[in-house]
Amino acid sequence: MKKSGSTINRVVFTLLFLFAAGIILMGYNQFAGTGSARNPDLTTWLPKKEIVQLMRFHGTGALKITQDEVYIRRNSKWIPVLKRGQV
């Protein structure tokens, strides 16, 4: 009977360890995923200063930048806010 209690304890502690490790890995993946969102690749025709200025002015955390226009998302629609020749 003593061995079965010891085996149960080991199984419980192993499961708790695996659960904690899974939670830590999920948290790390969330953090690592948002890191790339905070530091996007800004190799576009629009300077970084202008991107930040547009985001602050329109109160948005995301812009859609194509080859010719910049869009913001409002009410499930992409609205153009800047054309390439206006910079």
KOLPALO-902595 format. One record per atom (N, C-alpha, C, O): atom name; x, y, z. Coordinates in pm, whole numbers, plus 50000, padded with zeros to 5 digits. Example, Ala and Ser with C-alpha at 12.3 -4.5 7.8 and 13.67 -1.06 7.14 Angstrom:
# KOLPALO-902595
N; 51319; 49431; 50780
CA; 51230; 49550; 50780
C; 51320; 49670; 50780
O; 51424; 49668; 50846
N; 51285; 49775; 50708
CA; 51367; 49894; 50714
C; 51290; 50003; 50787
O; 51341; 50114; 50804
This chain:
# KOLPALO-902595
N; 50082; 49880; 50000
CA; 50000; 50000; 50000
C; 50087; 50126; 50000
O; 50052; 50229; 49941
N; 50201; 50115; 50068
CA; 50289; 50230; 50075
C; 50348; 50265; 49938
O; 50367; 50382; 49908
N; 50375; 50163; 49856
CA; 50431; 50188; 49723
C; 50328; 50256; 49632
O; 50365; 50343; 49553
N; 50202; 50218; 49642
CA; 50101; 50279; 49555
C; 50081; 50426; 49590
O; 50055; 50507; 49501
N; 50092; 50462; 49718
CA; 50081; 50602; 49758
C; 50198; 50683; 49704
O; 50181; 50796; 49660
N; 50315; 50624; 49708
CA; 50433; 50690; 49655
C; 50422; 50708; 49504
O; 50461; 50812; 49450
N; 50370; 50608; 49435
CA; 50353; 50616; 49290
C; 50250; 50723; 49255
O; 50269; 50799; 49159
N; 50143; 50729; 49331
CA; 50040; 50831; 49306
C; 50098; 50970; 49327
O; 50071; 51060; 49248
N; 50177; 50987; 49433
CA; 50240; 51117; 49457
C; 50332; 51157; 49342
O; 50331; 51273; 49299
N; 50409; 51063; 49292
CA; 50498; 51094; 49180
C; 50419; 51133; 49055
O; 50456; 51227; 48985
N; 50311; 51062; 49029
CA; 50227; 51094; 48913
C; 50166; 51232; 48928
O; 50164; 51310; 48833
N; 50116; 51263; 49047
CA; 50054; 51394; 49071
C; 50157; 51505; 49055
O; 50130; 51606; 48989
N; 50275; 51488; 49114
CA; 50379; 51591; 49101
C; 50428; 51605; 48958
O; 50458; 51716; 48914
N; 50436; 51497; 48884
CA; 50475; 51503; 48744
C; 50372; 51578; 48662
O; 50407; 51661; 48578
N; 50244; 51549; 48686
CA; 50138; 51619; 48613
C; 50137; 51768; 48648
O; 50119; 51853; 48560
N; 50157; 51800; 48776
CA; 50163; 51942; 48814
C; 50281; 52012; 48748
O; 50269; 52126; 48703
N; 50395; 51945; 48743
CA; 50512; 52003; 48679
C; 50486; 52027; 48530
O; 50519; 52133; 48477
N; 50428; 51928; 48463
CA; 50399; 51943; 48320
C; 50298; 52053; 48296
O; 50309; 52128; 48198
N; 50198; 52064; 48382
CA; 50099; 52170; 48369
C; 50164; 52308; 48385
O; 50139; 52399; 48306
N; 50249; 52322; 48488
CA; 50317; 52450; 48510
C; 50409; 52483; 48394
O; 50416; 52598; 48351
N; 50480; 52384; 48342
CA; 50569; 52408; 48228
C; 50489; 52450; 48105
O; 50532; 52537; 48030
N; 50373; 52389; 48085
CA; 50288; 52428; 47972
C; 50239; 52570; 47984
O; 50237; 52643; 47885
N; 50200; 52611; 48104
CA; 50155; 52749; 48127
C; 50269; 52847; 48100
O; 50248; 52952; 48038
N; 50388; 52815; 48147
CA; 50504; 52902; 48125
C; 50535; 52913; 47976
O; 50562; 53023; 47927
N; 50530; 52803; 47904
CA; 50557; 52806; 47760
C; 50451; 52886; 47684
O; 50484; 52959; 47591
N; 50325; 52873; 47723
CA; 50220; 52951; 47657
C; 50240; 53100; 47682
O; 50222; 53181; 47592
N; 50278; 53136; 47806
CA; 50304; 53276; 47837
C; 50421; 53330; 47757
O; 50417; 53442; 47708
N; 50526; 53250; 47745
CA; 50641; 53293; 47667
C; 50604; 53313; 47520
O; 50647; 53410; 47457
N; 50525; 53221; 47465
CA; 50482; 53235; 47325
C; 50399; 53360; 47305
O; 50411; 53427; 47203
N; 50314; 53392; 47401
CA; 50235; 53515; 47391
C; 50327; 53637; 47392
O; 50309; 53730; 47313
N; 50424; 53637; 47483
CA; 50516; 53749; 47493
C; 50603; 53762; 47369
O; 50623; 53873; 47319
N; 50653; 53652; 47318
CA; 50737; 53653; 47199
C; 50657; 53696; 47077
O; 50711; 53764; 46989
N; 50532; 53658; 47070
CA; 50447; 53696; 46957
C; 50416; 53844; 46955
O; 50411; 53905; 46849
N; 50395; 53904; 47073
CA; 50365; 54046; 47077
C; 50490; 54130; 47055
O; 50479; 54247; 47018
N; 50607; 54073; 47078
CA; 50731; 54148; 47055
C; 50747; 54184; 46909
O; 50790; 54295; 46879
N; 50714; 54095; 46820
CA; 50725; 54126; 46678
C; 50617; 54224; 46635
O; 50636; 54298; 46539
N; 50504; 54225; 46704
CA; 50398; 54320; 46671
C; 50435; 54461; 46717
O; 50398; 54560; 46653
N; 50509; 54471; 46828
CA; 50550; 54601; 46876
C; 50662; 54660; 46792
O; 50675; 54783; 46783
N; 50742; 54577; 46730
CA; 50854; 54622; 46648
C; 50837; 54572; 46505
O; 50908; 54482; 46461
N; 50743; 54630; 46434
CA; 50719; 54580; 46298
C; 50833; 54617; 46204
O; 50914; 54705; 46232
N; 50838; 54548; 46092
CA; 50937; 54578; 45990
C; 50894; 54706; 45919
O; 50791; 54709; 45852
N; 50971; 54810; 45935
CA; 50933; 54941; 45883
C; 51007; 54977; 45754
O; 51039; 55093; 45731
N; 51034; 54878; 45672
CA; 51103; 54904; 45547
C; 50999; 54938; 45440
O; 50985; 54865; 45341
N; 50929; 55046; 45459
CA; 50826; 55089; 45366
C; 50861; 55227; 45313
O; 50964; 55284; 45349
N; 50777; 55278; 45230
CA; 50797; 55411; 45174
C; 50764; 55520; 45275
O; 50796; 55637; 45253
N; 50702; 55483; 45384
CA; 50661; 55580; 45486
C; 50762; 55577; 45602
O; 50789; 55471; 45657
N; 50818; 55693; 45639
CA; 50914; 55695; 45749
C; 50849; 55656; 45882
O; 50729; 55675; 45901
N; 50929; 55602; 45973
CA; 50878; 55556; 46102
C; 50812; 55670; 46179
O; 50710; 55650; 46244
N; 50871; 55788; 46173
CA; 50815; 55904; 46243
C; 50674; 55935; 46193
O; 50585; 55967; 46272
N; 50655; 55925; 46064
CA; 50524; 55951; 46003
C; 50422; 55842; 46042
O; 50305; 55872; 46064
N; 50468; 55718; 46052
CA; 50380; 55608; 46092
C; 50331; 55630; 46235
O; 50211; 55618; 46262
N; 50423; 55663; 46325
CA; 50386; 55687; 46465
C; 50290; 55805; 46475
O; 50194; 55801; 46551
N; 50316; 55909; 46399
CA; 50231; 56027; 46400
C; 50090; 55994; 46351
O; 49992; 56040; 46410
N; 50079; 55916; 46245
CA; 49947; 55876; 46195
C; 49872; 55790; 46296
O; 49752; 55806; 46315
N; 49943; 55698; 46360
CA; 49880; 55610; 46458
C; 49827; 55690; 46577
O; 49718; 55664; 46626
N; 49904; 55786; 46622
CA; 49859; 55870; 46734
C; 49742; 55959; 46693
O; 49645; 55974; 46767
N; 49751; 56019; 46576
CA; 49647; 56110; 46530
C; 49512; 56039; 46515
O; 49408; 56092; 46554
N; 49514; 55918; 46460
CA; 49390; 55845; 46436
C; 49352; 55754; 46553
O; 49246; 55691; 46549
N; 49435; 55747; 46656
CA; 49404; 55667; 46773
C; 49393; 55519; 46745
O; 49302; 55452; 46794
N; 49486; 55468; 46667
CA; 49482; 55327; 46631
C; 49618; 55263; 46659
O; 49720; 55332; 46663
N; 49618; 55132; 46678
CA; 49742; 55060; 46702
C; 49793; 54988; 46580
O; 49896; 54921; 46586
N; 49721; 55001; 46469
CA; 49761; 54929; 46348
C; 49728; 55011; 46224
O; 49626; 55079; 46217
N; 49817; 55003; 46129
CA; 49795; 55065; 45998
C; 49817; 54959; 45892
O; 49898; 54867; 45910
N; 49745; 54971; 45784
CA; 49769; 54885; 45668
C; 49839; 54972; 45564
O; 49781; 55068; 45513
N; 49963; 54936; 45533
CA; 50042; 55016; 45441
C; 50064; 54935; 45314
O; 50127; 54829; 45315
N; 50011; 54986; 45205
CA; 50031; 54922; 45075
C; 50135; 55003; 44998
O; 50196; 55095; 45052
N; 50154; 54969; 44872
CA; 50254; 55041; 44792
C; 50215; 55186; 44766
O; 50301; 55271; 44746
N; 50084; 55215; 44767
CA; 50039; 55349; 44731
C; 49960; 55423; 44838
O; 49949; 55545; 44831
N; 49904; 55351; 44937
CA; 49818; 55416; 45036
C; 49839; 55358; 45175
O; 49892; 55248; 45194
N; 49794; 55438; 45273
CA; 49792; 55395; 45413
C; 49646; 55393; 45457
O; 49571; 55487; 45431
N; 49607; 55284; 45525
CA; 49469; 55267; 45568
C; 49462; 55249; 45719
O; 49556; 55199; 45781
N; 49349; 55290; 45779
CA; 49318; 55257; 45917
C; 49188; 55176; 45918
O; 49109; 55184; 45824
N; 49167; 55100; 46024
CA; 49048; 55017; 46034
C; 48944; 55087; 46121
O; 48969; 55119; 46237
N; 48827; 55111; 46063
CA; 48714; 55170; 46133
C; 48588; 55095; 46096
O; 48556; 55080; 45978
N; 48516; 55048; 46197
CA; 48389; 54978; 46176
C; 48400; 54865; 46074
O; 48318; 54856; 45982
N; 48499; 54782; 46089
CA; 48523; 54664; 46003
C; 48556; 54700; 45859
O; 48543; 54616; 45770
N; 48598; 54823; 45834
CA; 48635; 54866; 45699
C; 48772; 54932; 45704
O; 48807; 54996; 45803
N; 48847; 54916; 45596
CA; 48976; 54984; 45583
C; 48953; 55117; 45512
O; 48906; 55119; 45398
N; 48986; 55226; 45579
CA; 48964; 55360; 45525
C; 49100; 55421; 45489
O; 49190; 55424; 45573
N; 49116; 55470; 45364
CA; 49244; 55531; 45327
C; 49262; 55666; 45398
O; 49170; 55747; 45403
N; 49382; 55689; 45451
CA; 49409; 55815; 45521
C; 49526; 55891; 45459
O; 49543; 56010; 45487
N; 49606; 55825; 45377
CA; 49722; 55891; 45318
C; 49760; 55823; 45188
O; 49763; 55700; 45179
N; 49790; 55905; 45087
CA; 49839; 55851; 44960
C; 49988; 55877; 44949
O; 50042; 55965; 45018
N; 50054; 55803; 44865
CA; 50200; 55807; 44857
C; 50255; 55945; 44821
O; 50358; 55983; 44876
N; 50196; 56017; 44737
CA; 50246; 56148; 44696
C; 50223; 56259; 44795
O; 50273; 56370; 44776
N; 50147; 56234; 44903
CA; 50113; 56339; 45000
C; 50217; 56359; 45109
O; 50207; 56454; 45186
N; 50315; 56272; 45118
CA; 50412; 56282; 45228
C; 50506; 56397; 45207
O; 50594; 56421; 45289
